[in-house]
Amino acid sequence: MAYQSSNLSVLSYANGFTLWHYRTPDLAADVDNVGYFNPAADALHVGDFVFVNTGLGATPTHGVMVVIANDSGVVDLANLTAFATVNSD
């Protein structure tokens, strides 16, 4: 699959920083690839955080990625910092 603009939403914005949410059936390893978010290059800025729910419908992974580059419309996000990866009960 590929980036879907309807799955990206703003959670909060202040002082030039935006907190985003993105959900997708794509795996986290695909979402953090250089260029995945290129269609959103006009909106995403270096330092923005993106809470993600990836792998939906298969192997879900949840966490945060940070926009580390946006140069001439080419966007790169850092690897996922995962939340709630294991339930130890």
N, CA, C and O of each residue as an XYZ file, in Angstrom:
356
protein
N       0.837     -1.175      0.000
C       0.000      0.000      0.000
C       0.885      1.244      0.000
O       2.111      1.127      0.002
N       0.296      2.405     -0.002
C       1.053      3.646     -0.034
C       0.412      4.660      0.902
O      -0.675      4.440      1.437
N       1.101      5.764      1.084
C       0.609      6.852      1.915
C      -0.817      7.235      1.513
O      -1.132      7.341      0.328
N      -1.671      7.439      2.516
C      -3.049      7.877      2.299
C      -3.268      9.173      3.080
O      -3.222      9.168      4.310
N      -3.501     10.268      2.384
C      -3.638     11.564      3.052
C      -4.795     11.588      4.039
O      -4.732     12.301      5.040
N      -5.837     10.833      3.780
C      -6.986     10.832      4.693
C      -6.670     10.177      6.041
O      -7.444     10.311      6.988
N      -5.546      9.474      6.132
C      -5.154      8.814      7.388
C      -4.206      9.652      8.240
O      -3.810      9.222      9.324
N      -3.837     10.838      7.769
C      -2.951     11.738      8.512
C      -3.778     12.886      9.070
O      -4.476     13.573      8.325
N      -3.699     13.094     10.376
C      -4.479     14.181     10.983
C      -3.654     14.907     12.037
O      -2.763     14.330     12.660
N      -3.969     16.182     12.220
C      -3.301     17.008     13.225
C      -3.962     16.767     14.584
O      -5.185     16.826     14.708
N      -3.147     16.498     15.588
C      -3.643     16.380     16.953
C      -3.478     17.685     17.712
O      -4.330     18.066     18.514
N      -2.356     18.371     17.445
C      -2.073     19.613     18.153
C      -1.031     20.403     17.371
O      -0.196     19.842     16.661
N      -1.109     21.733     17.525
C      -0.158     22.608     16.859
C       0.153     23.770     17.788
O      -0.759     24.379     18.347
N       1.450     24.087     17.959
C       1.858     25.249     18.761
C       3.305     25.606     18.438
O       4.156     24.730     18.285
N       3.565     26.894     18.338
C       4.927     27.412     18.177
C       5.704     26.756     17.039
O       6.897     26.488     17.179
N       5.045     26.498     15.927
C       5.722     25.918     14.773
C       5.924     24.418     14.852
O       6.597     23.843     13.997
N       5.359     23.773     15.857
C       5.469     22.323     16.038
C       4.085     21.710     15.856
O       3.090     22.240     16.350
N       4.035     20.594     15.145
C       2.766     19.890     14.970
C       2.901     18.454     15.455
O       3.891     17.777     15.180
N       1.902     18.015     16.169
C       1.771     16.628     16.601
C       0.722     15.984     15.706
O      -0.424     16.430     15.653
N       1.122     14.939     15.011
C       0.281     14.282     14.020
C      -0.134     12.899     14.488
O       0.448     12.348     15.423
N      -1.153     12.337     13.826
C      -1.515     10.931     13.977
C      -1.677     10.347     12.582
O      -2.276     10.965     11.702
N      -1.127      9.129     12.390
C      -1.260      8.440     11.106
C      -1.543      6.973     11.364
O      -0.863      6.343     12.174
N      -2.547      6.418     10.678
C      -2.879      5.000     10.800
C      -2.878      4.356      9.422
O      -3.319      4.952      8.440
N      -2.367      3.113      9.369
C      -2.215      2.451      8.072
C      -2.030      0.946      8.245
O      -1.528      0.500      9.276
N      -2.428      0.170      7.257
C      -2.092     -1.245      7.271
C      -0.625     -1.497      6.886
O      -0.128     -2.610      7.057
N       0.068     -0.478      6.371
C       1.481     -0.619      6.019
C       2.317     -0.876      7.272
O       1.976     -0.411      8.360
N       3.397     -1.609      7.114
C       4.299     -1.898      8.226
C       5.134     -0.671      8.580
O       5.408      0.171      7.725
N       5.533     -0.581      9.838
C       6.351      0.545     10.301
C       7.629      0.677      9.481
O       8.070      1.792      9.199
N       8.221     -0.434      9.102
C       9.459     -0.407      8.313
C       9.247      0.232      6.948
O      10.195      0.760      6.366
N       8.031      0.195      6.429
C       7.723      0.860      5.160
C       7.395      2.332      5.373
O       7.793      3.187      4.582
N       6.667      2.620      6.446
C       6.236      3.993      6.731
C       7.422      4.911      6.997
O       7.384      6.087      6.636
N       8.479      4.389      7.627
C       9.622      5.258      7.938
C      10.624      5.372      6.791
O      11.661      6.016      6.948
N      10.338      4.764      5.651
C      11.234      4.875      4.496
C      11.234      6.298      3.939
O      10.212      6.984      3.942
N      12.389      6.717      3.469
C      12.499      8.011      2.810
C      11.507      8.050      1.656
O      11.480      7.148      0.819
N      10.694      9.097      1.614
C       9.776      9.291      0.512
C       8.352      8.858      0.769
O       7.452      9.272      0.038
N       8.107      8.033      1.787
C       6.742      7.558      2.046
C       5.790      8.733      2.239
O       4.671      8.719      1.724
N       6.229      9.750      2.978
C       5.380     10.898      3.284
C       5.583     12.075      2.321
O       5.149     13.187      2.625
N       6.222     11.862      1.183
C       6.441     12.965      0.237
C       5.161     13.712     -0.135
O       5.205     14.935     -0.266
N       4.022     13.036     -0.313
C       2.809     13.787     -0.649
C       2.389     14.791      0.432
O       1.598     15.695      0.162
N       2.913     14.635      1.651
C       2.590     15.557      2.743
C       3.734     16.519      3.036
O       3.772     17.136      4.100
N       4.657     16.646      2.103
C       5.852     17.471      2.319
C       5.532     18.919      2.675
O       6.267     19.540      3.443
N       4.454     19.459      2.133
C       4.097     20.852      2.430
C       3.619     21.033      3.867
O       3.653     22.147      4.388
N       3.178     19.970      4.509
C       2.629     20.065      5.864
C       3.608     19.624      6.950
O       3.609     20.180      8.048
N       4.435     18.632      6.647
C       5.351     18.082      7.654
C       6.636     18.898      7.732
O       7.205     19.286      6.712
N       7.083     19.151      8.962
C       8.297     19.938      9.183
C       9.260     19.169     10.076
O       8.843     18.392     10.934
N      10.537     19.393      9.868
C      11.553     18.740     10.694
C      11.253     19.024     12.162
O      11.039     20.170     12.557
N      11.241     17.972     12.950
C      10.953     18.075     14.381
C       9.522     17.737     14.745
O       9.229     17.505     15.919
N       8.616     17.702     13.769
C       7.246     17.280     14.045
C       7.246     15.820     14.510
O       8.067     15.020     14.061
N       6.324     15.485     15.407
C       6.138     14.112     15.871
C       4.914     13.538     15.170
O       3.923     14.234     14.950
N       5.000     12.258     14.822
C       3.869     11.559     14.212
C       3.596     10.303     15.037
O       4.379      9.354     15.009
N       2.474     10.302     15.779
C       2.031      9.078     16.431
C       1.488      8.179     15.332
O       0.691      8.616     14.502
N       1.918      6.920     15.327
C       1.495      6.015     14.261
C       0.890      4.733     14.815
O       1.299      4.217     15.856
N      -0.088      4.247     14.085
C      -0.633      2.908     14.260
C      -0.398      2.234     12.921
O      -1.081      2.548     11.946
N       0.556      1.312     12.854
C       0.923      0.670     11.598
C       0.592     -0.815     11.652
O       0.321     -1.366     12.719
N       0.619     -1.449     10.494
C       0.370     -2.878     10.412
C      -1.046     -3.276     10.800
O      -1.289     -4.416     11.197
N      -1.970     -2.347     10.686
C      -3.350     -2.631     11.089
C      -3.935     -3.739     10.219
O      -3.762     -3.736      9.000
N      -4.620     -4.674     10.841
C      -5.198     -5.794     10.123
C      -4.267     -6.981     10.012
O      -4.670     -8.043      9.538
N      -3.028     -6.817     10.443
C      -2.048     -7.911     10.366
C      -1.297     -7.989     11.695
O      -1.731     -8.668     12.626
N      -0.181     -7.295     11.770
C       0.625     -7.244     12.987
C       0.749     -5.793     13.401
O       1.684     -5.113     12.978
N      -0.173     -5.297     14.222
C      -0.146     -3.875     14.565
C       1.052     -3.492     15.427
O       1.480     -4.229     16.315
N       1.568     -2.315     15.124
C       2.653     -1.709     15.879
C       2.267     -0.252     16.111
O       1.754      0.418     15.214
N       2.520      0.227     17.321
C       2.111      1.581     17.685
C       3.304      2.315     18.274
O       4.126      1.724     18.974
N       3.394      3.611     17.984
C       4.498      4.380     18.542
C       4.574      5.764     17.947
O       3.582      6.321     17.478
N       5.783      6.308     17.977
C       6.011      7.658     17.477
C       7.214      7.666     16.542
O       8.193      6.951     16.752
N       7.115      8.487     15.513
C       8.220      8.752     14.592
C       8.412     10.260     14.548
O       7.461     11.014     14.753
N       9.621     10.698     14.285
C       9.932     12.121     14.209
C      10.374     12.448     12.786
O      11.141     11.698     12.182
N       9.888     13.567     12.254
C      10.328     14.024     10.937
C      11.767     14.505     11.080
O      12.035     15.496     11.761
N      12.703     13.788     10.424
C      14.118     14.149     10.558
C      14.647     14.896      9.339
O      15.719     15.499      9.396
N      13.897     14.857      8.232
C      14.329     15.595      7.044
C      13.123     15.895      6.159
O      12.193     15.096      6.045
N      13.169     17.059      5.543
C      12.195     17.450      4.527
C      12.917     18.441      3.639
O      12.928     19.645      3.897
N      13.518     17.913      2.591
C      14.352     18.720      1.711
C      13.837     18.606      0.280
O      13.850     17.524     -0.307
N      13.394     19.709     -0.268
C      12.886     19.756     -1.649
C      11.774     18.740     -1.874
O      11.682     18.132     -2.940
N      10.930     18.561     -0.862
C       9.789     17.662     -1.003
C      10.063     16.210     -0.701
O       9.179     15.367     -0.848
N      11.288     15.901     -0.277
C      11.629     14.528      0.097
C      11.639     14.439      1.621
O      12.471     15.049      2.293
N      10.684     13.655      2.153
C      10.466     13.563      3.595
C      11.037     12.264      4.131
O      10.898     11.210      3.511
N      11.691     12.348      5.307
C      12.220     11.159      5.983
C      11.822     11.217      7.447
O      11.986     12.247      8.102
N      11.302     10.115      7.957
C      10.967      9.991      9.368
C      11.928      9.014     10.024
O      12.383      8.056      9.399
N      12.230      9.268     11.292
C      13.085      8.365     12.061
C      12.380      7.031     12.253
O      11.159      6.941     12.130
N      13.148      6.010     12.552
C      12.571      4.706     12.858
C      11.595      4.827     14.019
O      11.696      5.738     14.841
N      10.665      3.912     14.073
C       9.622      3.899     15.088
C      10.194      3.697     16.486
O      11.022      2.815     16.711
N       9.742      4.523     17.413
C       9.924      4.256     18.841
C       8.596      3.674     19.287
O       7.592      4.380     19.375
N       8.601      2.377     19.567
C       7.358      1.644     19.785
C       6.802      1.850     21.187
O       7.544      2.015     22.155
N       5.469      1.838     21.269
C       4.724      1.849     22.521
C       4.003      0.508     22.656
O       3.605     -0.083     21.653
N       3.834      0.033     23.865
C       2.994     -1.135     24.146
C       3.252     -2.295     23.206
O       2.332     -2.807     22.569
N       4.509     -2.709     23.123
C       4.828     -3.793     22.210
C       4.510     -5.169     22.775
O       4.274     -6.109     22.016
N       4.501     -5.299     24.101
C       4.252     -6.602     24.709
C       3.356     -6.419     25.930
O       3.570     -5.510     26.732
N       2.381     -7.261     26.065
C       1.559     -7.286     27.261
C       2.098     -8.390     28.148
O       1.982     -9.568     27.810
N       2.682     -8.028     29.273
C       3.376     -9.001     30.111
C       2.476     -9.648     31.164
O       2.985    -10.294     32.079
N       1.169     -9.495     31.063
C       0.268    -10.122     32.029
C       0.276    -11.610     31.918
O      -0.431    -12.288     32.663
